[in-house]
Amino acid sequence: MNFPELIQTILIYALPVVFAITLHEAAHGYVAHKLGDNTAWMLGRVTLNPIPHIDPLGTIAVPALLYLASGGNFLFGYARPVPVRFGNLNHPKRDMIWVALAGPAINFFQALAWLLAFYLMKHFGVTETYFLKMSLAGVVVNVSMFVFNLFPLPPLDGGRVLVGLLPWRAAVWLSKVEPYGIYIVLALVAFNKLDDIWIGPLMKWTVFALSLLLSPFEFLLNP
């Protein structure tokens, strides 16, 4: 990938990525606040300002290096996690599920919004490639975040959902995996196993679900 193509790709993906990360983390903090834990709220993390959510290493340096090193074929990154003290929640084990689901849920609805924007632009004859590509990038970014974060291993959101759903003893055992979970996930990503067993199949089903939800709009716009 040459330099002009790299700049073009960054410009297309920048806004969708910022929105995806910011709203994902803010959603965790907002739901935690509503369910009894004010940690993120008091630290100013329930905000639409992207700066508090950006990790210089995980949000900028790591994705950029991986993208360049792989010629644009591999991208991985992370934001600063929103601090949640699950013990402060009204019903810790149950409410943990809702706090964890808040982030992926907001990514799903963002993907839906970006896809609707794409349909509307096509319907009204918008031909500017930049905006069309940005809307599709918004779908890809948010579907990727939705699927990746639902992988059932702590500290990912899906792992915390599973901890909340399991019986107490099994939940305690799984929660002990959390300090090592991210390394397991990184190993699966590095050996291209996570894409085979989780990301690839679930992304296809998620895109299908989005298209199905928007099919009435598409029908009305293109009778």
C-alpha positions, -999 to +999 in steps of 0.1 A: +000+000+000+015+034-010+014+065+011-016+082-007-037+050-003-027+048+034-038+084+040-071+078+021-078+047+042-071+066+075-094+094+065-122+069+056-119+049+088-110+077+113-145+089+121-162+055+123-134+042+146-135+072+169-173+069+172-172+031+177-146+033+205-160+064+222-196+052+223-186+016+233-167+027+264-191+055+273-220+029+272-203+007+297-198+036+321-234+049+316-251+016+323-228+010+353-238+044+366-275+036+362-270+003+380-252+016+410-215+021+402-204+057+398-167+050+392-166+058+355-191+087+360-169+104+386-138+099+366-153+116+335-154+085+314-191+087+306-185+112+278-187+116+240-153+132+241-130+106+225-098+118+242-104+101+276-111+068+259-080+067+236-050+047+246-019+060+228-005+025+225-035+004+219-057+028+199-030+044+177+004+028+177-005-009+177-032-007+150-010+015+128+020-008+131+000-040+125-018-024+096+015-013+079+033-046+087+005-067+072+000-045+042-035-036+053-046-072+060-045-072+098-058-047+123-061-050+160-064-024+188-081-014+220-092+016+240-087+025+276-111+002+295-138+021+315-133+013+352-162-006+367-163-018+403-188-047+399-191-049+437-208-015+437-236-026+413-270-031+428-270-068+419-233-075+410-236-108+392-267-100+372-259-063+365-224-073+353-242-088+323-260-056+313-228-035+318-208-059+296-235-060+269-238-022+267-206-018+247-213-044+220-250-033+218-240+002+210-217-010+182-245-031+167-268-001+166-240+021+151-235-005+124-272-003+117-271+035+115-241+034+091-258+009+069-290+030+068-269+060+059-254+040+030-289+031+018-301+067+021-271+081+002-276+056-026-313+063-028-308+101-030-281+098-056-250+106-036-221+096-057-192+110-035-171+079-030-156+091+002-189+092+020-201+059+006-169+042+017-170+058+051-205+045+057-194+010+047-163+014+069-186+023+098-205-010+092-173-031+091-157-014+122-188-017+144-196-052+133-160-062+140-161-046+175-195-062+182-184-097+173-149-095+188-160-082+221-186-109+225-160-136+224-167-156+257-135-151+275-127-125+302-117-097+300-137-093+268-174-084+272-186-118+262-165-134+289-180-111+315-215-119+303-206-156+306-193-151+342-226-134+350-246-163+336-227-193+350-234-209+384-213-194+412-184-220+412-180-220+374-182-182+374-154-179+400-132-204+380-138-185+347-131-151+363-096-164+374-088-166+337-092-128+332-055-118+338-044-142+311-075-139+288-061-112+266-030-132+259-050-162+249-071-140+226-039-124+211-025-159+204-057-170+187-056-138+166-019-143+157-025-178+145-056-168+127-078-191+147-102-165+162-113-155+127-120-192+118-139-201+149-156-169+158-151-136+140-157-148+104-189-168+110-204-143+134-196-113+112-216-130+083-246-136+106-244-101+120-244-085+086-273-107+076-292-096+107-285-059+099-297-064+063-328-082+075-336-054+100-332-028+073-350-047+045-383-027+051-364+006+046-346-008+015-380-019+001-395+016+007-365+034-007-363+011-038-399-001-045 
